[in-house]
């Protein structure tokens, strides 16, 4: 969801609330994007005790079939030594997160042969996993894996604001010590700072709005006051490809749900063939938007299913899937008509 019931960019799929997993993915995607496009500025500020400089971004596909990390960078630490910085964003409690981090850590170490600094960034107040992760057999310790965690909600918004660390302002609404006055001043500073970089301002505001409405750090009346200021940039946010994709996805989901329930006008009149072609197109479009690498598999599966209702149900499952691996398995296992 982008925004809230008060904001303009609430995403509702087929008239229903998006699932908790879909919300998590939306939060994570916005956070990843903000870091991705300003890595050289944000990383040294966000992880000031670990990283001095970002040298280059690295390939995030580390498993076969591809399983993507959130962000990976070749960087320099405070002593000037080359390291690999691996960042994962986690919007909810996940007891298996440390084990997943360990898998990525080992593969990145094998690939780059440099020290790996693994970090989990928690934007919201949830139960976090604790370092180190230990594997034991009775009294024998087999493995001890050290990693870092960064809870944004424990970071000091006042310090960040006083230091004018504007590339981090998209994260301010999740931090402690915020006020509506501080956030309104932060928006003004962002507008001035990104005067010649409209795309970066859009990303900063998008992350700012998502965290403001999700973190709920302020009373409703103060959140509304800040949102009114953000809404002045509605036309800018509407141009964002991610926002457009979410709106389009919602419309497609509504169409798919109607097909799955047999409620689309024309089915009762025997116009199944036309609806089948339409639903196949919707299905392939959704998979292509979310996971482009699976487009070929989706096209093959679409040709194998000749019932619009079955495709509608499959679309619903694809939209709720957590990641590319889940969708790949779904497409490979889903029966043909």
N, C-alpha and C positions, 0 to 999 in steps of 0.2 A: 504494500500500500504506500503510495506517495501522498503525503498529506494526511488528513484525518476527516471525520465527518464535517469539520469546520472548513477544511481546505478544499481547493478545487480539484486536486489530482487524486482523490480517493479512487482506488481501483476495485471495482466490484465485479466478480465473475458470475455472469448469469443470474444477477440479482441476489447472490449469496456472498457472505464474507469469504475472503480467501482463507485457505487453511493456514495453520500456524507455521507449517514448513514453508509454504509459499511466502509468507511474511518474512520469515527468517532469511530466505534467499534474497528477497528484495533489499532488506537492510544490508546484508553482506555485499551485494552487488554494488550498491551506492558507495559504501566505504572503500571497496576495492578500486572503484573507478577514480575516486578522489585521490587516492595514493598513487595510482598508476600514472596519472597525467601530470603529477607534480612531485615525483619521487625524489628528485635531487633536492627540493626545498623541504618537503615534509619529513622524510626519513630521519635526517640528522636532528630535527627538532623533536620528533616523536620519541626517538630512541637515543637521546643525547648522551647517555652513558655507555652506549654500545657501538655507535656508528659515527664516524667523522665525515664520511663522504660516500655517496653512491657513485660507482664507476659505470655500471651498465646494468640494464635489466636482462634477465636470463629466461630461457625457455621454461614455461611452467608445466609442461607435460613430462611426467616422470615415470609413468607406468604404462605397460602394454596389457590390455587396451588402454589408451590414454586416460589417465586420471590426473586432474589438474590441481596443483597447489594454488593458493590465492595470489601471492606475489613472491618473486625471488629476485634478488639483486646481488651482483658482485659489488662489494663495498670495501671501504677501509675502516678499520677500527681507530680508536683514539691514539693508538701507537703507530698508525700508518700501515698496519699489516693487512694484507688482502684477506677477506673473509667472504662467505656466502651468507646473506641475510635472507631468511625464509620467514614470511609473515602469513599467519592464518587469522581471519576474522571469524569470531564465534558469537552469535547473537543470543544463544540459549545454552542452558546447561547440557553438557555432553560428556558422560563419564568415560567414553572411549577416545576422547580427543587426543590425549597424550600418546596413546598407542598409534593413532593415525599420524601424529606428528613424528613419531619415531620412524615409521616406514618412510616418510618423505625424507627425513634426516639422513637415513642410511643410503638411500638412492642418490641424493644430492651429493653426499660425501664421495660415493663411488664415482659419480660422473665428473665432479670438478676437482676432487683431491685437495680441497681447502677446508679449513675449519668452518663448521656450519653453526650459525647462531639461529636457533629456532624460537619464534615468539608467537604467542596467541594474544590477540587484541580482543578484549571484551568491551563492547560499547555500552552494555547495560548491566545492571546489578543482578548477576546470576551466580549460582554456585560454580566456582572455577576449579579446574583440576590443579593439583599441586605438584611442583617439581621437588625432588626427582621422581621419575617413573622407575620403579624397581621390579625386576623379575627375580624371584627367589624359588629355590627348591629346598624346602625345609629350612635349615640354617644356612644354606649356601646361597650367596648372592651371585646370580648369573649376570645381571646387567643393571647398570644405574645410568639413566638418561637424564641429563640436565637440560632444562629449557627455561624460557622466560615467559612471564605473563604481564600484560599491561591492561589493567582495568581503567577504562576511560573515565568511569564515574568517580574514581578517586583522584583524578587529576585536577589541578587548581585552575579554574577558569580565570580568576583574577590575575594570577601570575602570567598566564598566556596572553591575556589582553594587555596588561601593562607592558609586556615585552614586545607588543605588536607583532606577534608571530602569526601573521595573517594567513599563511597557507594552512594553519591548523584551525582556523575559525569555523570551518565546516563541522568540527568535532565539539565546539564549545557547548551546545545545548545538552550534551551528555555529561559534562563535567560538573563538579561540585562548585558551589559559590557563585552560580549564575544569578542574574536578575534580569528583569525585562529591560531596564535601562542599559545594562551592559550589552545585551544582545542587540538592541536597536543601534547602539553606537558601533557595534561590530559590523552590522550590515552596512552602515555608512562607510566604514573603513574598507570593507571588501569592495564596494562599488568604486571607490577612489583607486584602490590598489590595482584592480583588474580593469581599469578604464580601457586599455587597448587589447584586452584578452577576454572577449565576451564569452567564449566557450568555457574558460576556467571559472569565470564568475558564475555561470550557470551551474557547473558541477559543485562549486562551493555552496551555493544557495540550495541546491537540491539535497545535498547531504545535511545541511543545516536544518532544512524543513523536516526531513524524515526523522532526524534525531530529536528535534524539538517536540514533535507530536508523539513519538514513541517513548522517550525517556521521562516525560511528564515531571520535569524538575521544578516547575512553577505552578502556581494556582491557575485555574482555567482562564480567569479574566486576564492575567498577564500573558499567557500563551496566545490568547486571541489577539491581544494588542500587538504582539510580535508578528503573528501570522498576517495581520492586516498590512504590515510593512512588506512582508515577503510577497503578498499578492500583487503588489505594485509591479512585480516582475513576472506576472503570469505569462505574458506574451513571450518572454525570453525562455521560460521553462517549457512552454508548449512546443518549442522548436527542438527540444532535446530528443534524440533518437530513442533513448530508453523510455521516456515518458510516452512517446508516440507508440512504441512497441507494446507497452503495457496496456494502453487504451485499446489498441487494435486487438491484442490478445484477449481482452475482456469481451469485446464484441464477438470475436470468433468463438469464445467459450460459451457465450449465451446462445449462439446459433447451434453449437454442437450439443448443448444440453437439450435444446428443443428437438433435435434429431434423435437423440438417445431416448427421449420420452415419447417419440412418435407424434409430436405436437406441431410439427412444421406443416403449414398449409400445403397441400399437394400430395402428401403421402397417402391420405385417405382416398384420393382420386386416382390412384394408380400411377402417379408420376414418380415412381421410384428411381428410374434410370437417371433423370435429371438431378434429383437430390443426391444420388450416389456420386455422380461426377463432382457436384458442388462440395460434398463432404470430403471426398478424397483430396480436393484442392485445399480445403481448410486444414485437414490433417497434415499434409505435407508442408504447408506454409508455417504452421505452428512449430513443427519439429525443426524446420530450417531456421526459424528465428531463434529458437532456444539452443539448439545443438546442431550447427551447420554440418559437422562431420557425419551426422547420421541421416542426412538427406537421402542418400541413395537407398539405405535400408528402408526408410519410410516410404519411398516411392514404390519399392517392391512390395512391401506389406500392404499398401493401399490397393494395389492391383489384385491382391489375393483375397481381399474382403469385399463382398458384393452386397452387404446389408448396411444401409446408412446408420441404423441404430447401433450396430456393433462398432462401427467406426466412431460414432459419437461417444460411446463408452470408453473406447481406447484413447480418444482425445482427452477426456476427463482425467484419465490415469496419467497421461503424459504431462499434463499441466501441473499435476500434484507431485510428480516425481522429484526427488531431491537433487539428482545430478545426472550427468551423461551416462554413467555406468548403469544407473537404474533404468533409464530409458532404453539403453541398448539391450539390456536383459529382457525388458518388457516386450520390445519389438521382436526379439528372437523367439520368445516363448509364446506370444499371443497367437491363438489358433486362427487359421484361415476359415472363411465361410464354407 
